[in-house]
């Protein structure tokens, strides 16, 4: 295949639209071109590259191997152009474009995602791409724009802010307690099935160290799962007593903190983003939103503790 540098950019744009929908007609409608005009551009591109890009099929167009390679390149180009356009518009007054945010699966599903409706109402042109992973995503290499991490970031050239402290505690549903009783000591707690994060799955060390003696007890029926959403669902449905981060309690008030004296060491929660995004309006909008929500969350925690 010849280099893309000699290819008409307009032909690449039309090829990308056709590959996206698998139809000359539908691509033409999206581009406001006739089917014949789209077909001519595709034939011209195939002649320039001296390859066949599509198999013509009764159900539509299917990319050939060479077509798949070209589509991968145009897809990357489209994403880069969209990112560049968003950054250019970021210099204007409005908050616009994609913001790639990474955090842990537990924090992302149980705390962050339920609150994002308020952010979208405030900034309807903001697009959040949320990456949930226990892996430390490389912010300086721009694998994401912003991270919320349950440990202090160690990477250089990051702006970081400590948001709050989290502890792991034991919780049970009210129905579980009615049926099985409320343990009042750690020894009594060990006689109940423990629902917890899998010890062999990536997690913060404070939680692992604290939980190990309970999972090592000789009770015959523990349940472990590799994310906190699964732990929470099992606890709510009465499977056992769950080890959960205390940020779940404000949004799930029917959980009962079992043996309150038992908790893990403090797990700090940090927000971080690259120094080069210091003046990004998208980053600032998200940061300020999270700080506001953290403030409301801490207030709710205090009110619940004194109720």
Secondary structure, 3 states (H helix, E strand, C coil): CCCHHHCCHHHHHHHHHHHHHCCHHHHHHHHCCCHHHHHHHHHHHHHHHCCCCEEEECCEEEECHHHHHHHHHHHHHHHHHHHHHHHHHCCCCCCCEEEEEEECHHHHHHHHHHHHHHHHHHCCCEEEEEEECCCCCCCCCCCCCEEEECCCCCCCCEEEEEEEEECEEEEEEHHHHHHHCCCCCHHHHCCCCEEEECCCCCCCHHHHHHHHHHHCCCCCCCEEECCHHHHHHHHHCCCCEEEEEHHHCCCCCCEEEEEEEEECCCEEEEEEEEHHHCCCHHHHHHHHHHHHHHHHHHHHHHHHHHC
